[in-house]
Every structure is written in C-alpha cells, then in structure tokens.
Amino acid sequence: MESQVRGGTRWKRFAVVMVPSVAATAAIGVALAQGALAASFSVSGQQFKVTAKELTGHGFSQYGAYNDGASGRNAVAVSAFTSAEIDKLCQSVVTNVPLLGPITLRLEAGDTSQKQEAVYAEQLYIDVADLQADATFKNIDIGVAAGSIDKGPGQKKAEVDSERANPGGFAQQADEAVLTDVKQTAWATTAGTFKLSGLHMSLKKGDGEGIECY
C-alpha cells in the first residue's frame, strides 16, 4: 500500500537532520566527511533548521516524546530510520556571540547534481519540531502502539527508561518513505553512523533568509 501526503506539518512527516555545536564543528565535520562516525548531537537546547532536495528512508517509525530545551520541555515527533540517504542536505543554527551578535553556522553536503554521493545515515533518530515536505510512504501502519513497532530501529531504550516516551502511545511505521522539498526544524539527532560527501561548513555574521538554510 502507498500513502501520499503533501504540504503542511503532520505527524506522518519526518526528515533527517544533523548539526554539530559550533565548538566541535571542525573536528566532527572532518571525521564525518572521511567516513562513518557514531554521532549524538543537540545544539544547547536550540532548534536548528534543515532543508533537503530529497530523503529516502528505509525502515521508518515515528512516536511521540519530549525533549529538554533551554526553555523547558518540548513535545517532539521522534522519527527513526534503519537507514537513509539524503540529497542536497543543508543545516543551519544561529549562535549569539558576545560583541559580534548572531553568527550562523551552515553545513551543506551530498549534492548529487555536483557529482557528490548522497548523505548516508544508519540507526538514525530525529527529534522533529516542525516539518514541511511532499511525502510518499510504502506499506504504512498508522496507530500502532509505540512499544509494538517492528519496522525501523524502534523506540530508544533510554527514552522509555527515562519515561520521555510512552511504549503504549500512538505510533506509525512504514517500510520506506520518500520526502522531497524538505524544510524542517528539529531539537536533536542521534545516529549510529553518518557520512557526508562534499562537506562544506561556513560561519557567517547575521541570520535570516540568504544566510540560514531557509
């Protein structure tokens, strides 16, 4: 069965994100560009922005949880993938630096139109706050209990143990998902491996359109 959803913000929608903190950007970026690296990133309780031309995810599940941000707890849709490939990934986060004001860290990778390989990730979890995309799901199950998920990597044990996620709560899963024209904000990402081809990182003074990813 295929289910197609277009536009707006929905629990059925999800995307992959990854942005390191400013302090660790250079070391992490080089390691990711050279090969697979286990990674767990959040941006000091801030949301960060992501765009992608296309995301193809294999083994998908999604469930509700909460994330601890700078302003307190935030409800999130945790999107989990066994593996995913992302074409033309862009990620940005704004950091306020004393005496300089807002500085935007921007990361770009995996532009296949420039003969780069797509970004590749395994065992990927994303705490999604907002998403806009066109999405197609293959063999989707909507309304399963989160603790009964049998597609994708399932719930994170640490979230269940800390009661940040409910194994009896609403969830959905699918064999495959394809998202195009992705725009989203997220709180955090963890991945078993994450590989970026054609990695380009930049720091620019200011924020907003033309500096951030969107």
Secondary structure, DSSP 8 states (H G I E B T S, - for coil): -EEEEESS--TT---------GGGHHHHHHHHHHS---EEEEBTTB-EEEEEEEEEEEEEEEEEEEEEETTEEEEEEEEEEEEEEEESEEEEEEEEETTTEEEEEEEEE--GGGT---EEEEEEEEEEEEEEEEEEEES-EEEEEGGG--STT-S-HHHHHTTSB-TTSEEEEEEEEEEEEEEEEEEEEEEEEEE-SS-EEEEEES-STTTS--
